[in-house]
Amino acid sequence: MLSSLNVMVLNEAVTIPMFTQFIDEELHFQPTEQIERTTTQMLQALAKWGKVLKAGRTEA
């Protein structure tokens, strides 16, 4: 159903509960290894979809 709106669902997600605990005194976000790992997985999936969708746009 979402594909008819040109929306693709990524199964990968980054969950950051109580995100304020990861902000240091200089107001920089300091993620845990798990947050970094899941972020990498999500961005890799997004990059794969980006390549596929870009190829579809250039063919039209």
N, CA, C, O and CB atoms as a CASP TS submission, in Angstrom:
PFRMAT TS
TARGET T0000
AUTHOR 0000-0000-0000
METHOD Language model
MODEL 1
PARENT N/A
ATOM      1  N   MET     1       0.816  -1.184   0.000  1.00  0.00           N
ATOM      2  CA  MET     1       0.000   0.000   0.000  1.00  0.00           C
ATOM      3  C   MET     1       0.872   1.266   0.000  1.00  0.00           C
ATOM      4  O   MET     1       0.599   2.210  -0.742  1.00  0.00           O
ATOM      5  CB  MET     1      -0.935  -0.012   1.204  1.00  0.00           C
ATOM      6  N   LEU     2       1.905   1.280   0.821  1.00  0.00           N
ATOM      7  CA  LEU     2       2.769   2.461   0.854  1.00  0.00           C
ATOM      8  C   LEU     2       3.563   2.635  -0.431  1.00  0.00           C
ATOM      9  O   LEU     2       3.918   3.756  -0.797  1.00  0.00           O
ATOM     10  CB  LEU     2       3.717   2.375   2.027  1.00  0.00           C
ATOM     11  N   SER     3       3.846   1.522  -1.124  1.00  0.00           N
ATOM     12  CA  SER     3       4.608   1.635  -2.361  1.00  0.00           C
ATOM     13  C   SER     3       3.850   2.427  -3.418  1.00  0.00           C
ATOM     14  O   SER     3       4.468   3.022  -4.301  1.00  0.00           O
ATOM     15  CB  SER     3       4.949   0.255  -2.893  1.00  0.00           C
ATOM     16  N   SER     4       2.536   2.443  -3.343  1.00  0.00           N
ATOM     17  CA  SER     4       1.761   3.247  -4.287  1.00  0.00           C
ATOM     18  C   SER     4       1.972   4.741  -4.043  1.00  0.00           C
ATOM     19  O   SER     4       1.695   5.564  -4.915  1.00  0.00           O
ATOM     20  CB  SER     4       0.271   2.901  -4.182  1.00  0.00           C
ATOM     21  N   LEU     5       2.454   5.078  -2.872  1.00  0.00           N
ATOM     22  CA  LEU     5       2.774   6.475  -2.548  1.00  0.00           C
ATOM     23  C   LEU     5       4.266   6.754  -2.685  1.00  0.00           C
ATOM     24  O   LEU     5       4.751   7.798  -2.251  1.00  0.00           O
ATOM     25  CB  LEU     5       2.314   6.811  -1.127  1.00  0.00           C
ATOM     26  N   ASN     6       5.000   5.804  -3.299  1.00  0.00           N
ATOM     27  CA  ASN     6       6.449   5.899  -3.457  1.00  0.00           C
ATOM     28  C   ASN     6       7.161   5.961  -2.112  1.00  0.00           C
ATOM     29  O   ASN     6       8.149   6.679  -1.956  1.00  0.00           O
ATOM     30  CB  ASN     6       6.807   7.122  -4.287  1.00  0.00           C
ATOM     31  N   VAL     7       6.654   5.206  -1.142  1.00  0.00           N
ATOM     32  CA  VAL     7       7.261   5.115   0.183  1.00  0.00           C
ATOM     33  C   VAL     7       7.736   3.683   0.375  1.00  0.00           C
ATOM     34  O   VAL     7       6.985   2.739   0.128  1.00  0.00           O
ATOM     35  CB  VAL     7       6.253   5.539   1.313  1.00  0.00           C
ATOM     36  N   MET     8       8.974   3.518   0.814  1.00  0.00           N
ATOM     37  CA  MET     8       9.502   2.192   1.081  1.00  0.00           C
ATOM     38  C   MET     8       9.737   2.069   2.580  1.00  0.00           C
ATOM     39  O   MET     8      10.211   3.008   3.220  1.00  0.00           O
ATOM     40  CB  MET     8      10.814   1.928   0.277  1.00  0.00           C
ATOM     41  N   VAL     9       9.408   0.921   3.129  1.00  0.00           N
ATOM     42  CA  VAL     9       9.549   0.683   4.563  1.00  0.00           C
ATOM     43  C   VAL     9      10.902   0.025   4.828  1.00  0.00           C
ATOM     44  O   VAL     9      11.254  -0.969   4.194  1.00  0.00           O
ATOM     45  CB  VAL     9       8.384  -0.205   5.100  1.00  0.00           C
ATOM     46  N   LEU    10      11.645   0.582   5.759  1.00  0.00           N
ATOM     47  CA  LEU    10      12.893  -0.031   6.202  1.00  0.00           C
ATOM     48  C   LEU    10      12.611  -0.797   7.487  1.00  0.00           C
ATOM     49  O   LEU    10      12.029  -0.247   8.422  1.00  0.00           O
ATOM     50  CB  LEU    10      14.015   1.042   6.417  1.00  0.00           C
ATOM     51  N   ASN    11      13.014  -2.045   7.540  1.00  0.00           N
ATOM     52  CA  ASN    11      12.821  -2.833   8.755  1.00  0.00           C
ATOM     53  C   ASN    11      13.802  -2.419   9.845  1.00  0.00           C
ATOM     54  O   ASN    11      13.524  -2.577  11.034  1.00  0.00           O
ATOM     55  CB  ASN    11      12.974  -4.322   8.452  1.00  0.00           C
ATOM     56  N   GLU    12      14.948  -1.891   9.434  1.00  0.00           N
ATOM     57  CA  GLU    12      15.946  -1.464  10.392  1.00  0.00           C
ATOM     58  C   GLU    12      15.499  -0.158  11.040  1.00  0.00           C
ATOM     59  O   GLU    12      14.911   0.709  10.393  1.00  0.00           O
ATOM     60  CB  GLU    12      17.322  -1.301   9.714  1.00  0.00           C
ATOM     61  N   ALA    13      15.788  -0.039  12.313  1.00  0.00           N
ATOM     62  CA  ALA    13      15.415   1.165  13.043  1.00  0.00           C
ATOM     63  C   ALA    13      16.422   1.417  14.155  1.00  0.00           C
ATOM     64  O   ALA    13      17.106   0.501  14.614  1.00  0.00           O
ATOM     65  CB  ALA    13      13.986   1.044  13.618  1.00  0.00           C
ATOM     66  N   VAL    14      16.501   2.651  14.574  1.00  0.00           N
ATOM     67  CA  VAL    14      17.370   3.021  15.689  1.00  0.00           C
ATOM     68  C   VAL    14      16.479   3.481  16.831  1.00  0.00           C
ATOM     69  O   VAL    14      15.737   4.455  16.709  1.00  0.00           O
ATOM     70  CB  VAL    14      18.397   4.141  15.280  1.00  0.00           C
ATOM     71  N   THR    15      16.566   2.766  17.936  1.00  0.00           N
ATOM     72  CA  THR    15      15.790   3.119  19.112  1.00  0.00           C
ATOM     73  C   THR    15      16.716   3.778  20.123  1.00  0.00           C
ATOM     74  O   THR    15      17.743   3.215  20.502  1.00  0.00           O
ATOM     75  CB  THR    15      15.092   1.871  19.722  1.00  0.00           C
ATOM     76  N   ILE    16      16.340   4.979  20.554  1.00  0.00           N
ATOM     77  CA  ILE    16      17.156   5.701  21.533  1.00  0.00           C
ATOM     78  C   ILE    16      16.246   6.116  22.689  1.00  0.00           C
ATOM     79  O   ILE    16      15.685   7.212  22.681  1.00  0.00           O
ATOM     80  CB  ILE    16      17.862   6.955  20.883  1.00  0.00           C
ATOM     81  N   PRO    17      16.105   5.243  23.672  1.00  0.00           N
ATOM     82  CA  PRO    17      15.260   5.593  24.818  1.00  0.00           C
ATOM     83  C   PRO    17      15.957   6.620  25.705  1.00  0.00           C
ATOM     84  O   PRO    17      17.166   6.552  25.928  1.00  0.00           O
ATOM     85  CB  PRO    17      14.907   4.334  25.637  1.00  0.00           C
ATOM     86  N   MET    18      15.187   7.555  26.198  1.00  0.00           N
ATOM     87  CA  MET    18      15.708   8.593  27.079  1.00  0.00           C
ATOM     88  C   MET    18      16.992   9.210  26.505  1.00  0.00           C
ATOM     89  O   MET    18      18.051   9.172  27.132  1.00  0.00           O
ATOM     90  CB  MET    18      15.974   8.014  28.478  1.00  0.00           C
ATOM     91  N   PHE    19      16.873   9.773  25.313  1.00  0.00           N
ATOM     92  CA  PHE    19      18.033  10.256  24.566  1.00  0.00           C
ATOM     93  C   PHE    19      18.857  11.297  25.311  1.00  0.00           C
ATOM     94  O   PHE    19      20.043  11.459  25.025  1.00  0.00           O
ATOM     95  CB  PHE    19      17.583  10.828  23.267  1.00  0.00           C
ATOM     96  N   THR    20      18.257  12.000  26.252  1.00  0.00           N
ATOM     97  CA  THR    20      19.002  13.051  26.954  1.00  0.00           C
ATOM     98  C   THR    20      20.164  12.503  27.768  1.00  0.00           C
ATOM     99  O   THR    20      21.112  13.233  28.056  1.00  0.00           O
ATOM    100  CB  THR    20      18.074  13.824  27.862  1.00  0.00           C
ATOM    101  N   GLN    21      20.107  11.223  28.145  1.00  0.00           N
ATOM    102  CA  GLN    21      21.212  10.650  28.909  1.00  0.00           C
ATOM    103  C   GLN    21      22.479  10.486  28.069  1.00  0.00           C
ATOM    104  O   GLN    21      23.557  10.240  28.610  1.00  0.00           O
ATOM    105  CB  GLN    21      20.802   9.308  29.479  1.00  0.00           C
ATOM    106  N   PHE    22      22.349  10.624  26.747  1.00  0.00           N
ATOM    107  CA  PHE    22      23.489  10.470  25.854  1.00  0.00           C
ATOM    108  C   PHE    22      24.084  11.812  25.418  1.00  0.00           C
ATOM    109  O   PHE    22      24.959  11.846  24.552  1.00  0.00           O
ATOM    110  CB  PHE    22      23.077   9.676  24.637  1.00  0.00           C
ATOM    111  N   ILE    23      23.629  12.891  25.993  1.00  0.00           N
ATOM    112  CA  ILE    23      24.131  14.217  25.649  1.00  0.00           C
ATOM    113  C   ILE    23      25.104  14.663  26.732  1.00  0.00           C
ATOM    114  O   ILE    23      24.762  14.693  27.914  1.00  0.00           O
ATOM    115  CB  ILE    23      22.964  15.241  25.490  1.00  0.00           C
ATOM    116  N   ASP    24      26.341  15.014  26.310  1.00  0.00           N
ATOM    117  CA  ASP    24      27.366  15.390  27.284  1.00  0.00           C
ATOM    118  C   ASP    24      27.287  16.872  27.650  1.00  0.00           C
ATOM    119  O   ASP    24      26.370  17.576  27.225  1.00  0.00           O
ATOM    120  CB  ASP    24      28.751  15.065  26.738  1.00  0.00           C
ATOM    121  N   GLU    25      28.239  17.329  28.426  1.00  0.00           N
ATOM    122  CA  GLU    25      28.248  18.709  28.912  1.00  0.00           C
ATOM    123  C   GLU    25      28.373  19.737  27.784  1.00  0.00           C
ATOM    124  O   GLU    25      27.922  20.874  27.916  1.00  0.00           O
ATOM    125  CB  GLU    25      29.382  18.897  29.893  1.00  0.00           C
ATOM    126  N   GLU    26      28.989  19.323  26.681  1.00  0.00           N
ATOM    127  CA  GLU    26      29.166  20.220  25.532  1.00  0.00           C
ATOM    128  C   GLU    26      28.013  20.096  24.532  1.00  0.00           C
ATOM    129  O   GLU    26      28.090  20.602  23.413  1.00  0.00           O
ATOM    130  CB  GLU    26      30.495  19.922  24.830  1.00  0.00           C
ATOM    131  N   LEU    27      26.956  19.423  24.950  1.00  0.00           N
ATOM    132  CA  LEU    27      25.746  19.212  24.148  1.00  0.00           C
ATOM    133  C   LEU    27      25.995  18.381  22.888  1.00  0.00           C
ATOM    134  O   LEU    27      25.330  18.570  21.869  1.00  0.00           O
ATOM    135  CB  LEU    27      25.159  20.546  23.757  1.00  0.00           C
ATOM    136  N   HIS    28      26.955  17.463  22.967  1.00  0.00           N
ATOM    137  CA  HIS    28      27.214  16.530  21.878  1.00  0.00           C
ATOM    138  C   HIS    28      26.582  15.188  22.220  1.00  0.00           C
ATOM    139  O   HIS    28      26.612  14.745  23.369  1.00  0.00           O
ATOM    140  CB  HIS    28      28.741  16.375  21.622  1.00  0.00           C
ATOM    141  N   PHE    29      26.018  14.559  21.222  1.00  0.00           N
ATOM    142  CA  PHE    29      25.408  13.246  21.401  1.00  0.00           C
ATOM    143  C   PHE    29      26.501  12.192  21.473  1.00  0.00           C
ATOM    144  O   PHE    29      27.348  12.122  20.582  1.00  0.00           O
ATOM    145  CB  PHE    29      24.415  12.931  20.253  1.00  0.00           C
ATOM    146  N   GLN    30      26.496  11.378  22.509  1.00  0.00           N
ATOM    147  CA  GLN    30      27.487  10.320  22.721  1.00  0.00           C
ATOM    148  C   GLN    30      26.771   8.966  22.724  1.00  0.00           C
ATOM    149  O   GLN    30      26.319   8.510  23.774  1.00  0.00           O
ATOM    150  CB  GLN    30      28.271  10.541  24.063  1.00  0.00           C
ATOM    151  N   PRO    31      26.667   8.324  21.561  1.00  0.00           N
ATOM    152  CA  PRO    31      25.915   7.065  21.485  1.00  0.00           C
ATOM    153  C   PRO    31      26.679   5.887  22.076  1.00  0.00           C
ATOM    154  O   PRO    31      27.902   5.924  22.209  1.00  0.00           O
ATOM    155  CB  PRO    31      25.561   6.761  20.045  1.00  0.00           C
ATOM    156  N   THR    32      25.937   4.849  22.427  1.00  0.00           N
ATOM    157  CA  THR    32      26.540   3.594  22.865  1.00  0.00           C
ATOM    158  C   THR    32      26.945   2.800  21.620  1.00  0.00           C
ATOM    159  O   THR    32      26.601   3.171  20.498  1.00  0.00           O
ATOM    160  CB  THR    32      25.550   2.770  23.769  1.00  0.00           C
ATOM    161  N   GLU    33      27.678   1.706  21.834  1.00  0.00           N
ATOM    162  CA  GLU    33      28.065   0.854  20.704  1.00  0.00           C
ATOM    163  C   GLU    33      26.829   0.283  20.009  1.00  0.00           C
ATOM    164  O   GLU    33      26.807   0.158  18.785  1.00  0.00           O
ATOM    165  CB  GLU    33      28.985  -0.292  21.181  1.00  0.00           C
ATOM    166  N   GLN    34      25.810  -0.062  20.782  1.00  0.00           N
ATOM    167  CA  GLN    34      24.583  -0.620  20.197  1.00  0.00           C
ATOM    168  C   GLN    34      23.889   0.418  19.313  1.00  0.00           C
ATOM    169  O   GLN    34      23.423   0.083  18.224  1.00  0.00           O
ATOM    170  CB  GLN    34      23.620  -1.103  21.311  1.00  0.00           C
ATOM    171  N   ILE    35      23.817   1.644  19.756  1.00  0.00           N
ATOM    172  CA  ILE    35      23.194   2.698  18.946  1.00  0.00           C
ATOM    173  C   ILE    35      23.995   2.907  17.667  1.00  0.00           C
ATOM    174  O   ILE    35      23.414   3.056  16.592  1.00  0.00           O
ATOM    175  CB  ILE    35      23.095   4.026  19.745  1.00  0.00           C
ATOM    176  N   GLU    36      25.315   2.921  17.772  1.00  0.00           N
ATOM    177  CA  GLU    36      26.156   3.082  16.584  1.00  0.00           C
ATOM    178  C   GLU    36      25.958   1.922  15.615  1.00  0.00           C
ATOM    179  O   GLU    36      25.879   2.128  14.404  1.00  0.00           O
ATOM    180  CB  GLU    36      27.636   3.187  16.983  1.00  0.00           C
ATOM    181  N   ARG    37      25.877   0.700  16.147  1.00  0.00           N
ATOM    182  CA  ARG    37      25.710  -0.489  15.298  1.00  0.00           C
ATOM    183  C   ARG    37      24.362  -0.468  14.569  1.00  0.00           C
ATOM    184  O   ARG    37      24.303  -0.718  13.365  1.00  0.00           O
ATOM    185  CB  ARG    37      25.828  -1.771  16.146  1.00  0.00           C
ATOM    186  N   THR    38      23.286  -0.171  15.295  1.00  0.00           N
ATOM    187  CA  THR    38      21.974  -0.160  14.651  1.00  0.00           C
ATOM    188  C   THR    38      21.845   1.013  13.678  1.00  0.00           C
ATOM    189  O   THR    38      21.154   0.911  12.664  1.00  0.00           O
ATOM    190  CB  THR    38      20.865  -0.092  15.708  1.00  0.00           C
ATOM    191  N   THR    39      22.503   2.114  13.986  1.00  0.00           N
ATOM    192  CA  THR    39      22.494   3.251  13.054  1.00  0.00           C
ATOM    193  C   THR    39      23.202   2.873  11.759  1.00  0.00           C
ATOM    194  O   THR    39      22.730   3.196  10.669  1.00  0.00           O
ATOM    195  CB  THR    39      23.169   4.493  13.692  1.00  0.00           C
ATOM    196  N   THR    40      24.329   2.192  11.880  1.00  0.00           N
ATOM    197  CA  THR    40      25.063   1.744  10.690  1.00  0.00           C
ATOM    198  C   THR    40      24.204   0.799   9.853  1.00  0.00           C
ATOM    199  O   THR    40      24.161   0.920   8.629  1.00  0.00           O
ATOM    200  CB  THR    40      26.381   1.047  11.096  1.00  0.00           C
ATOM    201  N   GLN    41      23.527  -0.132  10.501  1.00  0.00           N
ATOM    202  CA  GLN    41      22.665  -1.072   9.775  1.00  0.00           C
ATOM    203  C   GLN    41      21.541  -0.345   9.050  1.00  0.00           C
ATOM    204  O   GLN    41      21.233  -0.660   7.900  1.00  0.00           O
ATOM    205  CB  GLN    41      22.078  -2.111  10.734  1.00  0.00           C
ATOM    206  N   MET    42      20.929   0.624   9.717  1.00  0.00           N
ATOM    207  CA  MET    42      19.841   1.367   9.100  1.00  0.00           C
ATOM    208  C   MET    42      20.342   2.186   7.909  1.00  0.00           C
ATOM    209  O   MET    42      19.694   2.223   6.863  1.00  0.00           O
ATOM    210  CB  MET    42      19.172   2.282  10.131  1.00  0.00           C
ATOM    211  N   LEU    43      21.484   2.836   8.065  1.00  0.00           N
ATOM    212  CA  LEU    43      22.013   3.651   6.971  1.00  0.00           C
ATOM    213  C   LEU    43      22.452   2.798   5.789  1.00  0.00           C
ATOM    214  O   LEU    43      22.323   3.221   4.640  1.00  0.00           O
ATOM    215  CB  LEU    43      23.182   4.491   7.460  1.00  0.00           C
ATOM    216  N   GLN    44      22.969   1.601   6.056  1.00  0.00           N
ATOM    217  CA  GLN    44      23.317   0.688   4.962  1.00  0.00           C
ATOM    218  C   GLN    44      22.071   0.264   4.190  1.00  0.00           C
ATOM    219  O   GLN    44      22.089   0.218   2.960  1.00  0.00           O
ATOM    220  CB  GLN    44      24.047  -0.553   5.508  1.00  0.00           C
ATOM    221  N   ALA    45      20.995  -0.043   4.901  1.00  0.00           N
ATOM    222  CA  ALA    45      19.744  -0.409   4.237  1.00  0.00           C
ATOM    223  C   ALA    45      19.199   0.767   3.436  1.00  0.00           C
ATOM    224  O   ALA    45      18.702   0.588   2.324  1.00  0.00           O
ATOM    225  CB  ALA    45      18.703  -0.880   5.267  1.00  0.00           C
ATOM    226  N   LEU    46      19.289   1.952   3.991  1.00  0.00           N
ATOM    227  CA  LEU    46      18.828   3.150   3.293  1.00  0.00           C
ATOM    228  C   LEU    46      19.652   3.399   2.034  1.00  0.00           C
ATOM    229  O   LEU    46      19.105   3.784   1.000  1.00  0.00           O
ATOM    230  CB  LEU    46      18.899   4.369   4.219  1.00  0.00           C
ATOM    231  N   ALA    47      20.956   3.182   2.115  1.00  0.00           N
ATOM    232  CA  ALA    47      21.826   3.365   0.948  1.00  0.00           C
ATOM    233  C   ALA    47      21.465   2.378  -0.165  1.00  0.00           C
ATOM    234  O   ALA    47      21.450   2.741  -1.341  1.00  0.00           O
ATOM    235  CB  ALA    47      23.304   3.193   1.347  1.00  0.00           C
ATOM    236  N   LYS    48      21.172   1.117   0.217  1.00  0.00           N
ATOM    237  CA  LYS    48      20.772   0.117  -0.789  1.00  0.00           C
ATOM    238  C   LYS    48      19.488   0.549  -1.494  1.00  0.00           C
ATOM    239  O   LYS    48      19.402   0.501  -2.721  1.00  0.00           O
ATOM    240  CB  LYS    48      20.575  -1.272  -0.131  1.00  0.00           C
ATOM    241  N   TRP    49      18.489   0.971  -0.715  1.00  0.00           N
ATOM    242  CA  TRP    49      17.233   1.423  -1.312  1.00  0.00           C
ATOM    243  C   TRP    49      17.456   2.671  -2.156  1.00  0.00           C
ATOM    244  O   TRP    49      16.834   2.834  -3.206  1.00  0.00           O
ATOM    245  CB  TRP    49      16.187   1.701  -0.224  1.00  0.00           C
ATOM    246  N   GLY    50      18.324   3.535  -1.709  1.00  0.00           N
ATOM    247  CA  GLY    50      18.607   4.751  -2.476  1.00  0.00           C
ATOM    248  C   GLY    50      19.149   4.431  -3.857  1.00  0.00           C
ATOM    249  O   GLY    50      18.761   5.064  -4.839  1.00  0.00           O
ATOM    250  N   LYS    51      20.043   3.454  -3.942  1.00  0.00           N
ATOM    251  CA  LYS    51      20.593   3.055  -5.237  1.00  0.00           C
ATOM    252  C   LYS    51      19.507   2.487  -6.140  1.00  0.00           C
ATOM    253  O   LYS    51      19.439   2.823  -7.323  1.00  0.00           O
ATOM    254  CB  LYS    51      21.710   2.026  -5.051  1.00  0.00           C
ATOM    255  N   VAL    52      18.665   1.634  -5.588  1.00  0.00           N
ATOM    256  CA  VAL    52      17.583   1.022  -6.369  1.00  0.00           C
ATOM    257  C   VAL    52      16.611   2.084  -6.864  1.00  0.00           C
ATOM    258  O   VAL    52      16.237   2.096  -8.036  1.00  0.00           O
ATOM    259  CB  VAL    52      16.835  -0.030  -5.530  1.00  0.00           C
ATOM    260  N   LEU    53      16.209   2.968  -5.969  1.00  0.00           N
ATOM    261  CA  LEU    53      15.232   4.011  -6.356  1.00  0.00           C
ATOM    262  C   LEU    53      15.829   5.010  -7.336  1.00  0.00           C
ATOM    263  O   LEU    53      15.134   5.496  -8.229  1.00  0.00           O
ATOM    264  CB  LEU    53      14.726   4.757  -5.113  1.00  0.00           C
ATOM    265  N   LYS    54      17.114   5.319  -7.176  1.00  0.00           N
ATOM    266  CA  LYS    54      17.775   6.247  -8.105  1.00  0.00           C
ATOM    267  C   LYS    54      17.830   5.628  -9.513  1.00  0.00           C
ATOM    268  O   LYS    54      17.593   6.308 -10.511  1.00  0.00           O
ATOM    269  CB  LYS    54      19.217   6.598  -7.603  1.00  0.00           C
ATOM    270  N   ALA    55      18.144   4.336  -9.571  1.00  0.00           N
ATOM    271  CA  ALA    55      18.181   3.666 -10.873  1.00  0.00           C
ATOM    272  C   ALA    55      16.809   3.706 -11.532  1.00  0.00           C
ATOM    273  O   ALA    55      16.716   3.879 -12.747  1.00  0.00           O
ATOM    274  CB  ALA    55      18.655   2.208 -10.721  1.00  0.00           C
ATOM    275  N   GLY    56      15.762   3.552 -10.765  1.00  0.00           N
ATOM    276  CA  GLY    56      14.408   3.616 -11.310  1.00  0.00           C
ATOM    277  C   GLY    56      14.052   4.991 -11.840  1.00  0.00           C
ATOM    278  O   GLY    56      13.312   5.110 -12.817  1.00  0.00           O
ATOM    279  N   ARG    57      14.573   6.031 -11.203  1.00  0.00           N
ATOM    280  CA  ARG    57      14.278   7.409 -11.660  1.00  0.00           C
ATOM    281  C   ARG    57      15.026   7.730 -12.938  1.00  0.00           C
ATOM    282  O   ARG    57      14.490   8.441 -13.789  1.00  0.00           O
ATOM    283  CB  ARG    57      14.646   8.437 -10.574  1.00  0.00           C
ATOM    284  N   THR    58      16.252   7.231 -13.107  1.00  0.00           N
ATOM    285  CA  THR    58      17.036   7.566 -14.286  1.00  0.00           C
ATOM    286  C   THR    58      16.574   6.815 -15.517  1.00  0.00           C
ATOM    287  O   THR    58      16.823   7.258 -16.638  1.00  0.00           O
ATOM    288  CB  THR    58      18.488   7.281 -14.037  1.00  0.00           C
ATOM    289  N   GLU    59      15.891   5.665 -15.327  1.00  0.00           N
ATOM    290  CA  GLU    59      15.389   4.906 -16.466  1.00  0.00           C
ATOM    291  C   GLU    59      14.162   5.540 -17.092  1.00  0.00           C
ATOM    292  O   GLU    59      13.915   5.364 -18.285  1.00  0.00           O
ATOM    293  CB  GLU    59      15.071   3.502 -16.048  1.00  0.00           C
ATOM    294  N   ALA    60      13.401   6.265 -16.315  1.00  0.00           N
ATOM    295  CA  ALA    60      12.139   6.824 -16.811  1.00  0.00           C
ATOM    296  C   ALA    60      12.334   8.012 -17.705  1.00  0.00           C
ATOM    297  O   ALA    60      11.359   8.583 -18.194  1.00  0.00           O
ATOM    298  CB  ALA    60      11.265   7.214 -15.672  1.00  0.00           C
TER
END
